[in-house]
């Protein structure tokens, strides 16, 4: 548990002193009772005490003081709250290796299907854009709340030569920067942004992955990556069967260096699970919300219970 005003926890010290004083009084009472050798005489001169009920009343009082002390320290709980004005760029690899059928009906067709599902999973308040990349990277859809142009662009994707992962990240950063310039009022912080990059291979063209990582870190944009396909994937090109295993090391490196998350997806079902997980991370943020009212309310209720028990069993509050 997190406390917004932890200094007030010092109030627990007087509460502990009250407990220590009460224990000392009970020990002293026991010693006084032990001085009377005639127990019958003691019972005749001393009024009957409520016994354990007296301790219960004090216990309720002690609990109330403890809970109230915690309440004024403003305890906070971690809760998930929807992000507002967040921006997500989905980078989808359309290189020839995405024609492999180790994920049916093919890597590209499965990726299209999962991308459309991802668009539906994101909260409507999150802006979503699309970048396709092979030998070059193209911003097909700039960040927008409207999912229709995103889905339409996904359905028209086609294969091309080479794989330019670095260029895809740079293009996404440019799109995020342009959108932030128009969506941010003077004096406001730019909306949070993230890149989700789906690919099955290493960088073979354009600017390097390391330069793209440096640019993403400079822009404070995390890149989550998905290694699509299996280690045994193949494609047929010019009559030859060529191996196209998913390059997990490069994609893992990108995610690790930018603070994003790395996932592997060897099937449509696994990919859908990955997208749901990423969508949850992007669509919501964890914040500490003040829940002191719960402690103050509980403390007052316990305090009232202590007062009620004192009146019921002893006929007085003190």
N, C-alpha and C positions, 0 to 999 in steps of 0.2 A: 504494500500500500504506500502511496505517495502523499506527503503532507505539504500543502501550499504555504502554511505558516508554522513550521516545525518548532519555532521558539516557544510557542504556547504549550508544548509538551512538558515544559518545566513544571506545569501545574500538577503533574503526576507526582512530583516530589512531596508536596503537602499531603496529597492523598495517601502516599506511602507512610508519612509520619502519623497521620490519623490512625491508620491500621496498626502501626507499631504502638501507639498510645493505648489503643483499645486492648491489644494483647497484653500490655503491661498491666492495665487495670484488672483484667481477668485473672492474671497470675497473682496480683496483690489481693484480690478478693478471696482467692483460694487459700492463701496463707492465713488471712484473718479467720476464715471458717475453721481452719485446722486448729486454732487456739482454743476453741470450745470443746471440752471433753464430753459434755452432756449434749448430745444431738437433739434430744427431745426439748431441752430448755431453749436451744437455739431456734428451733422451729416455732416455739411459742412467742419469742420476743422479736423475731424477724419476719416481716411479711413474706408471703409466698411470691416468688418471682416467676415470670413466664418461662424461664428455662431456655430451651432451644429457640423459642420464638423471639426472644430478645436478640439472639445472635442472627436470626434470619432478618430481622429489621435492620440491624447494622450492616449485614451483608448487602441488602438491597440498596442502602444508602451509599455504601462503598462502590458498588457497581455503577450507580447513577453518577457519582462524582467522577469516576474513571471515564465513563462514556462521554460525559459533558466536557471533560478536559480534552479528550480526543477530538470532540466536535469543534471546539474553538481553534484547534490547530489546523482546521480546514482539510480534512482528508479528501483525497481525490482518487477516483477509479479510472482505469484505462478503458475507454470505450471507443468503438468504431463509429466514425461519423462520415457521411458522404462528403467527398471532395467537391468543391465548387470551382468551376472554370478550369478544371484540369484538361491537359492536352495529351493525347496519345497518338503517336505515329506508328503505324504498322508497316514494317518493311518486309516485303515478300519476294523471295528468290524465285526468278523465272528462268534460271539457267537450264541448259539442255539436260543436266543430270536430274532435274526434277521430273523428267519423264519416266524414271524408274518405277517399276510396278511392285516393289517390295512392300509398299503401302497401297492397297487397292482403293480405287481402280488405278491410280497413279499418285505419286507424291504431290504433284501440282493440283490435281482434282481434289484430293483429300485436304490439301492446304486451303483451297478455295472454300470448301464447305466449312472448315473450321473457322476461317476468317469471318465468314458471314455470321456464324454462331457467336463469335467474339463480339461482333458489332451489337448483337442483341443482348449480350451479357452486360456490357458496360452501361452504367447509369446514363440516362438521357442528358444529364448536365455535363457529361464529359465530352469534349470535342475530340473527334476521331478523324485521322487523315491516313492516306495510303501512299506508299512508295513502292514501286516495282523496280527490281534491279537484276541486271545480267551483266553485259559489258559496260553498261552505263546505268545511272539511277534516274528515275523520273518521278516527280511528284504528281501522281494521278489525281489525288483529291487532297486539297489543303484542309487543315483542321476545321471541322464543322459539326454542329449538333445533328444535322440531317444525315440519317443513315442510308437513305436511298441512293445518292451518288456513289457512296462507298461500295455498296453491294453491286451496283451496276458496273463499276470499274473492275471489281474483283471478277465478275463473270466474263469479262472480255480479255483477261490476261492470256498471253501466249508466250511460248518459249523463245529464247534467244541464246547467243553464244556468250561464254565467259561468266565470271562471277566477280562483281565489284562491291564487296561488303563495305569497304571503307567509304566509297562514294555514296552508298545508301545512307550511312550514318550522317555524313556531311549534308546530304540533301534534306534529311529529316530535321537536322539542327537548323538549317536555313528556314524551313517551313515553320518550325516552332518559333524562331526569332521574329519572323515576319508577322505571324499571328499575334504574338505577345505585344508587338509594337502597336497594333490596332485595337487590341482587346484590353489593354492596361491603361487606366487613367493616370494622370500625372500624380506622382507621390505614392502610387500603389506598387506592391510587389508583383512581378510577372506571375502568371498562373503556373502551378506545378506542371511538369511535363515528363514524359517517359517515352522511350522507344522500345517497341517489341519487334525483334528481328528474327525472322524465320528463314533458315537456310539449311542446305545439306552439304555444303562444301566450303573449302577454304578460299581466301581471297586470291584471285588470279589476275586481277586487272585494276587499274586506277590507283588512287592513293592508298597508302598502307593502313592496315588495321590499327597500328600503334598511333599514327597521327590522328585517326578518327577517335580513338580512345581519349587522347589528350584533349581534343576539341570537346568531346562530351563531358569530360570532367571539368573543363573550364566553364562550360555552360551549366554545370550542376544538373545534368540530365542523365538519369540512369538508363542503361540499356539492358533489357531482359532478352535473353536469346533462347531459341528452341532449335536443337539439333534434330533435323527431320530425316527420317529414314533409318535403315539398318546398316550394320557393317558389311552385309553381303549384297547390297543393292547393285544392280547392273543396268546398263542401257545398251541398245544396239545402234551403232553409228557407222554408216558406210559398210554395212555387212559384218562389222566386227562387234563382238560383245565386250564392253568395257566396264570394269568395276567402278562404282561411284559410292563408296562408303561415306556415311555421314561423318563430317569432320567435327568431332566434339571438342577437341582441344582448343581450337581457335575460338569457337563460340563460348566455351567456358571461360577463356581468358578475357574476352570482351566483357562478359557479365561481371566477373570478379573484379576487374579493374575499374568499372564504372559504378559499382554498388548495386547492380541489378541482380536478377536471379537467372540461373541456368537450368534448363529442362531438356529432357530427351523425349522424343515421341516416335515410337516405332509403328504405331497404328492409329487409325482414326479415333478410336475410343480413348487412347492415351492422350492424343493431342487435344481432344475436347476437354479432358480433365485439366490439362495444363492451362488452356485458355481460361477456364473457370477460375483457376487459382490466381493467374495473373490479373484477370479482370477484377477479382476481389481486392487484390493489393492496390490496383490503380484507382479503383472506384471509391475506395474508402481509406481514411487515415486514422491513426490511433492518437487520441488526445486524452489528456487528464481532465476529467470533469469534477467540479467541486460537489461532494456528496455530504458535506457537513450537516445539512438539514436532517439527514437520516440519523446521525449520531445525536444531534441535539434533541430531536423528537423522541428517540428511544431513551435518552437520559432523563428527560422530563417525565416520561411515562413510568420509568423505574423509580424516580424520586417520588412521584405520587403514590406508587405502590408501597414504598417504604413508609410514607406518612400515614397511609391508610392502615397498614399493619400495626403501626405504633398506637393509633387511636383505637383500633379494635381490641388489641390485647393489653395495652397499658392504660388506656383512657386519656393519654396525653401525647403530645408530639415529642417532648423532651423529658 
